[in-house]
Amino acid sequence: MAIDTSPSTSSPGTTAPPSLTGRSRLILFVLCAAQFMVALDFSVLNVALPVLGADLGLGQSGLQWAVTAFALPSGGFLLLSGRLGDLYGRKKLFLAGLALFGAASLLATFAWNPASFLAGRALQGLGAAAIVPTGMSLLTTTFPEGPLRDRALGISGTLLSLGFTTGMILGGVMTDTLGWRSTMGLLALFSAIVLPLAPGLLPESRTPDRPRLDVPGAVTVTGGLLALIYALSTAAERGFGGADVLVTLVAGVLLLAAFVVVESRHESPLVSLPMLRRRTVAFGNLGGLITFSMMSTVVFVLTLYLQETLGLSAFATGLVFGVQGAVSVFAGSVAPKVIGRLGARRTLVFSLAGQGVFVAALLGIGTESGAVLAAVAVSLASMCHLGAIISYGLTVTSGVPDEEQGLATGLVTTTQQVGITVGIPLLGVLATTGGDLYGGVRTVLALDAAIVLGAAVLVAVGLRKRA
């Protein structure tokens, strides 16, 4: 069921642009609140990890599993969840994911030992893997392509970025005042607010036919993503020299290669290879992967720089990222208007280029001062980052039929989750392994800016319209 966008006439001969009705606003609130909740979960626990570890008896090496236990299922099961939603009902799977996420958050809140806490985190990740792709599919099938979908995706993208930033601020404040368990309790509260509203508001949608589920594809892509995310997450803590890292990294690459072979031969593939051959899907997702992975890396290394090099408190560091969050809200309201003028493809290219330029500006930070430059540059980079988030989602999903929206949005959300997960292990580890934190941070920022600017060129060439 799509939102009614019948134009209203303000005067004879004029047509007002479609607007959100009261019901459509409630639907958008439910979907965006769920996405915000998942984004919050990615960062709200980070500042609390040392306190959490001491309370539960998690050693230094075990702290990474507080993050990895969530990242593994949330990234690994995204494509499968998107397809199951297509086949059996996106609303049903969305509601199941919300219920599981809420219950898992309660388990993590009242965890009595490391095993119970990590079990709660893993179940949270599994719930997130159901919420994110089905929520995005419900958004794109409910709001028709055009100004309304642009606006809805703009709000969703803003809250996604804001959730990650807000989590970093709330994590420190809540841990200092209420204890680390309050960070998990906040997520349970979010779920308790959203879940009762969703059944009566959200429309059900699925593909009109019931093709056979691609089990071999599901096994290979889920196993490949799980292995890859494990390898990269573990490498962030111990480097790439460990046998388990190398084995799982190779296994992940081989499984994903097998997935491509399986999909080329299956009559009802989990991912349509012709869809991947669409330039908008391939290069749009490339832009999304780069903008998410590189921005999460910037936030990570700046957090280290502000606290370890400049000696700022957690509260002062939170203020720096609070400026970033405020600018993100502004960017989310402006981005749809920019897309309306330039188009999603051009906006994606310009946004990537802007993100790269402002990350490069961060190379001006020093050992004695740099907080103001960091606040300004990271905020402007985040403004461009928001433009890239919204425009890449529109680029990938525009022109895709409703029955394939689950596949397209599954790719979009997999790109988001994998991007957030892999950026820090790939680059962030360079800031902490050389012994010179300041020099390591500058190296990471330089590489980050170069990668984003290179991606802007590739996306520009790949999305160039043929004559």
Number of C-alpha atoms within 10 A of each C-alpha: 12 14 17 15 14 11 12 12 11 9 8 6 6 10 12 11 12 14 17 16 12 9 13 19 13 16 23 24 18 21 24 25 20 28 24 24 24 26 24 26 27 21 20 27 25 18 21 21 20 15 15 21 18 12 13 15 13 20 12 13 11 15 19 17 20 22 22 22 22 24 28 27 24 28 27 27 25 32 29 25 29 33 29 20 29 28 20 15 18 30 23 17 23 32 22 16 28 25 21 22 31 28 20 26 28 21 22 27 22 15 17 12 13 21 13 17 23 22 18 28 29 25 25 31 31 26 29 32 33 30 32 32 33 34 28 27 30 28 23 25 22 24 25 18 15 12 17 20 19 24 21 25 26 28 21 25 28 28 26 25 26 25 24 23 26 23 24 26 24 20 26 22 19 19 20 15 9 10 15 25 19 17 25 23 18 21 24 23 14 19 23 16 14 21 18 13 14 19 14 8 14 25 17 16 24 23 18 10 9 11 12 12 17 18 13 16 25 23 15 20 27 24 20 25 26 22 24 28 25 24 25 24 26 20 21 21 17 15 17 17 9 12 9 14 21 16 13 20 23 16 19 24 16 13 22 22 14 17 23 17 12 20 19 15 9 17 13 15 23 24 26 17 12 9 16 16 11 13 17 23 25 18 25 29 26 19 28 27 25 26 34 24 25 30 24 21 25 23 19 17 24 23 19 19 26 22 14 13 17 16 13 16 12 18 13 15 22 23 14 21 24 19 16 25 24 15 21 28 19 13 24 27 16 16 29 26 15 16 21 13 11 13 15 25 24 20 24 33 25 19 28 32 22 24 31 29 19 21 27 21 19 24 19 12 17 15 11 9 13 17 19 11 16 24 19 19 22 27 25 22 28 27 28 27 32 34 33 32 31 27 30 29 29 28 25 27 24 18 11 17 11 20 16 19 28 34 26 30 29 27 24 28 26 26 24 23 25 22 23 25 26 25 26 26 23 19 23 25 22 22 23 18 14 11 10 11 18 20 15 21 25 22 16 23 26 17 16 26 26 16 16 26 23 16 23 26 14 16 24 19 12 14 20 13 9 4 3
